[in-house]
């Protein structure tokens, strides 16, 4: 518990320090994501997440704040888990329709190594989920989560290979006992031109319940720079376990000042 408190203080310190640095880049955007899945139940759960984002980039530090709004329909034994866009089972079985503000997420990436000659870069990331969503409505756990990530990128010509792994300290809501989880990902990014790129990512997320399947899903995405300031991205994904979304798609548009 003391470690998690220290972690939150360190995250907020890094964020406030970066914002005091020289004014570099500020990006704002909006996104929408739709997903559906059974998550171990016999009835389909549908979830639509609409978010606004702000990202601040200064030197080798990037900070991002996400503010989501959730619309969920499905059985109560599929509920929002330790972040605003994944689901996990609970012991309730009644059908419900809920909507409201999701959990705000503060995240950041620190570039610890970048060698252009070798095409190699290493980043350390953090994420702090703030419990702004209603636990009673099934939109969140009502508890904060913290996670730390490690990413490595190897670029050869127009292709970049990404490897990542991380650990999440999950907040436990009342009467539920979640475990802390690990995750891993790998992906390929292909730069089509100075304006466009496509990529794919394979994600593994450990279940917060030790007796249920983990989440495995693959995402395909494309991004395009509309102008010197405007950019957009679309994505679709599919899960490969009973606890994963069976299908999802979404997109975003952003502006860089």
C-alpha positions as CSV (number, residue, x, y, z in Angstrom):
1,X,0.0,0.0,0.0
2,X,2.8,2.4,0.8
3,X,4.5,1.5,-2.5
4,X,1.4,2.4,-4.4
5,X,1.1,5.8,-2.6
6,X,4.7,6.5,-3.5
7,X,4.1,5.5,-7.1
8,X,1.2,8.0,-7.4
9,X,3.2,10.8,-5.9
10,X,6.1,10.1,-8.3
11,X,3.7,10.0,-11.3
12,X,2.1,13.3,-10.3
13,X,5.6,14.8,-9.7
14,X,6.8,13.8,-13.2
15,X,3.6,15.2,-14.8
16,X,3.9,18.5,-13.0
17,X,7.6,18.8,-13.7
18,X,7.1,18.2,-17.4
19,X,4.4,20.9,-17.6
20,X,6.8,23.4,-16.2
21,X,9.3,22.8,-18.9
22,X,9.5,24.8,-22.2
23,X,6.3,24.8,-24.2
24,X,7.0,22.1,-26.9
25,X,4.0,20.3,-28.4
26,X,0.4,20.0,-27.3
27,X,-2.0,17.6,-29.0
28,X,-5.8,17.3,-28.4
29,X,-8.1,14.8,-29.9
30,X,-11.4,12.9,-29.7
31,X,-12.0,9.2,-30.3
32,X,-14.8,6.6,-30.3
33,X,-14.5,2.9,-29.8
34,X,-17.2,0.2,-30.1
35,X,-16.7,-3.4,-28.8
36,X,-18.8,-6.5,-28.2
37,X,-18.1,-9.8,-26.5
38,X,-19.5,-12.5,-24.2
39,X,-16.7,-12.4,-21.6
40,X,-17.7,-15.8,-20.3
41,X,-21.4,-15.2,-20.3
42,X,-24.1,-16.5,-22.7
43,X,-25.4,-12.9,-23.5
44,X,-23.5,-10.4,-25.6
45,X,-22.2,-7.2,-23.9
46,X,-21.8,-4.1,-26.1
47,X,-19.7,-1.1,-25.0
48,X,-19.2,2.3,-26.7
49,X,-16.4,4.5,-25.4
50,X,-16.2,8.1,-26.4
51,X,-13.1,9.9,-25.2
52,X,-11.3,13.3,-25.3
53,X,-7.6,13.3,-25.0
54,X,-4.8,15.8,-24.4
55,X,-1.1,15.0,-24.9
56,X,1.8,17.2,-23.9
57,X,5.3,16.4,-25.3
58,X,8.4,18.0,-23.9
59,X,11.9,16.8,-24.7
60,X,11.9,13.0,-24.0
61,X,8.7,13.0,-21.9
62,X,5.2,12.6,-23.2
63,X,2.1,13.0,-21.0
64,X,-1.5,12.1,-21.9
65,X,-4.8,12.5,-20.1
66,X,-7.9,10.5,-21.3
67,X,-11.4,11.4,-20.2
68,X,-13.9,8.7,-21.4
69,X,-17.7,8.4,-21.5
70,X,-19.1,4.9,-21.5
71,X,-22.3,3.3,-22.8
72,X,-22.7,-0.4,-21.8
73,X,-25.5,-2.9,-22.3
74,X,-25.4,-6.5,-21.4
75,X,-25.5,-8.9,-18.4
76,X,-24.2,-7.7,-15.1
77,X,-21.7,-10.6,-15.0
78,X,-19.7,-8.6,-17.6
79,X,-18.6,-5.4,-16.0
80,X,-15.9,-2.8,-16.5
81,X,-12.7,-3.9,-14.9
82,X,-9.4,-2.2,-14.0
83,X,-9.4,0.2,-16.9
84,X,-12.1,2.0,-18.8
85,X,-12.2,-0.1,-22.0
86,X,-11.9,-3.8,-20.8
87,X,-14.4,-6.0,-19.1
88,X,-14.3,-8.8,-16.6
89,X,-16.9,-11.1,-14.9
90,X,-18.6,-10.5,-11.6
91,X,-21.0,-12.6,-9.7
92,X,-24.1,-10.6,-10.7
93,X,-26.4,-11.9,-13.5
94,X,-29.1,-9.3,-14.1
95,X,-29.3,-7.5,-17.5
96,X,-28.4,-3.8,-17.3
97,X,-27.9,-0.7,-19.5
98,X,-25.6,1.9,-18.0
99,X,-23.9,5.0,-19.2
100,X,-21.8,7.8,-17.7
101,X,-18.3,9.1,-17.2
102,X,-15.6,6.5,-17.2
103,X,-12.3,6.4,-15.3
104,X,-9.9,9.2,-16.2
105,X,-6.4,7.9,-17.1
106,X,-3.1,9.8,-16.7
107,X,-0.3,8.1,-18.6
108,X,3.2,9.0,-19.7
109,X,6.2,7.8,-21.6
110,X,9.8,8.6,-20.9
111,X,12.4,7.9,-23.7
112,X,15.4,6.4,-21.9
113,X,17.4,5.4,-24.9
114,X,17.3,6.5,-28.6
115,X,20.1,5.5,-31.0
116,X,19.3,6.7,-34.6
117,X,22.3,4.9,-36.1
118,X,21.1,1.5,-34.6
119,X,17.4,2.3,-35.1
120,X,16.8,1.3,-31.5
121,X,14.7,3.1,-28.9
122,X,13.6,2.1,-25.3
123,X,10.8,3.7,-23.4
124,X,9.4,3.4,-19.9
125,X,5.7,4.1,-19.4
126,X,3.4,4.6,-16.5
127,X,-0.4,4.8,-16.2
128,X,-2.5,6.0,-13.3
129,X,-6.2,5.3,-13.5
130,X,-8.3,7.7,-11.4
131,X,-11.6,6.3,-10.1
132,X,-14.0,8.9,-11.6
133,X,-16.5,6.2,-12.9
134,X,-19.5,5.0,-10.9
135,X,-18.9,1.6,-9.3
136,X,-22.6,1.3,-8.5
137,X,-23.5,1.7,-12.2
138,X,-20.8,-0.9,-13.2
139,X,-18.7,1.6,-15.0
140,X,-15.6,1.2,-12.9
141,X,-14.1,-0.5,-9.8
142,X,-14.2,2.7,-7.7
143,X,-10.5,2.1,-7.0
144,X,-7.3,3.5,-8.5
145,X,-5.0,1.3,-10.6
146,X,-1.3,1.9,-11.3
147,X,0.8,0.3,-14.0
148,X,4.3,0.4,-15.3
149,X,5.4,-0.5,-18.9
150,X,8.6,-1.1,-20.8
151,X,8.8,-0.8,-24.6
152,X,11.6,-1.5,-27.1
153,X,11.5,-0.4,-30.7
154,X,13.8,-1.6,-33.6
155,X,13.5,0.2,-36.9
156,X,14.9,-1.1,-40.2
157,X,14.2,1.0,-43.2
158,X,10.4,1.6,-43.1
159,X,9.5,-1.2,-40.7
160,X,9.5,-0.9,-36.9
161,X,9.2,-3.9,-34.5
162,X,7.7,-3.2,-31.1
163,X,8.0,-5.3,-28.0
164,X,6.4,-4.4,-24.7
165,X,5.7,-5.8,-21.2
166,X,4.1,-4.4,-18.1
167,X,2.7,-4.9,-14.6
168,X,-0.5,-3.5,-13.1
169,X,-1.4,-3.0,-9.5
170,X,-5.2,-3.4,-9.5
171,X,-7.5,-1.7,-7.0
172,X,-9.9,-4.1,-5.2
173,X,-13.5,-2.9,-5.0
174,X,-15.6,-4.0,-2.0
175,X,-16.5,-7.7,-2.0
176,X,-14.3,-8.5,-4.9
177,X,-10.7,-9.8,-4.9
178,X,-8.7,-8.9,-8.0
179,X,-5.2,-9.9,-8.5
180,X,-2.4,-7.8,-9.9
181,X,-1.7,-8.6,-13.5
182,X,1.0,-8.7,-16.2
183,X,0.7,-7.9,-19.9
184,X,2.8,-8.2,-23.0
185,X,2.5,-7.0,-26.6
186,X,4.3,-7.1,-29.9
187,X,3.7,-5.3,-33.1
188,X,4.8,-4.2,-36.5
189,X,4.5,-0.7,-37.9
190,X,5.1,0.0,-41.6
191,X,5.6,3.6,-42.8
192,X,3.9,3.8,-46.2
193,X,4.9,7.5,-46.7
194,X,5.6,10.7,-44.8
195,X,1.8,11.0,-44.3
196,X,0.5,7.4,-43.7
197,X,1.4,4.3,-41.8
198,X,-0.2,0.9,-40.9
199,X,0.4,-1.5,-38.2
200,X,-0.7,-4.5,-36.2
201,X,-0.4,-5.3,-32.5
202,X,-0.8,-8.6,-30.6
203,X,-1.8,-8.0,-26.9
204,X,-1.9,-10.4,-24.0
205,X,-3.5,-9.3,-20.7
206,X,-3.7,-11.5,-17.6
207,X,-7.2,-11.8,-16.1
208,X,-7.8,-10.2,-12.8
209,X,-9.4,-13.5,-11.8
210,X,-7.0,-16.5,-11.4
211,X,-9.6,-19.1,-12.4
212,X,-10.6,-17.4,-15.7
213,X,-9.0,-17.1,-19.1
214,X,-6.7,-14.3,-20.0
215,X,-7.3,-11.8,-22.8
216,X,-5.6,-12.2,-26.1
217,X,-6.4,-10.0,-29.1
218,X,-4.9,-8.6,-32.3
219,X,-5.4,-5.0,-33.5
220,X,-5.0,-3.6,-37.0
221,X,-4.7,0.1,-37.5
222,X,-3.9,2.8,-39.9
223,X,-3.0,6.5,-39.4
224,X,-2.9,9.4,-41.8
225,X,-1.7,13.0,-41.5
226,X,-4.4,15.2,-42.9
227,X,-2.3,18.4,-42.8
228,X,0.6,19.9,-40.8
229,X,-1.7,20.1,-37.8
230,X,-4.5,17.5,-38.2
231,X,-4.1,13.7,-38.1
232,X,-6.4,10.7,-37.9
233,X,-6.4,7.0,-37.1
234,X,-8.7,4.0,-37.5
235,X,-8.5,0.6,-35.9
236,X,-10.2,-2.8,-35.6
237,X,-9.5,-5.7,-33.3
238,X,-10.5,-9.3,-32.6
239,X,-10.1,-11.4,-29.5
240,X,-9.1,-15.1,-29.3
241,X,-10.4,-16.2,-25.8
242,X,-13.8,-16.3,-24.1
243,X,-12.8,-13.3,-21.9
244,X,-11.7,-11.2,-24.9
245,X,-13.9,-8.9,-27.0
246,X,-15.0,-10.8,-30.1
247,X,-14.9,-7.7,-32.2
248,X,-14.1,-4.0,-32.0
249,X,-13.5,-1.0,-34.1
250,X,-13.0,2.7,-33.7
251,X,-11.2,5.9,-34.8
252,X,-9.8,9.2,-33.6
253,X,-9.0,12.6,-34.9
254,X,-6.5,15.0,-33.4
255,X,-4.9,18.4,-33.7
256,X,-1.3,19.4,-32.9
257,X,-0.7,23.0,-31.9
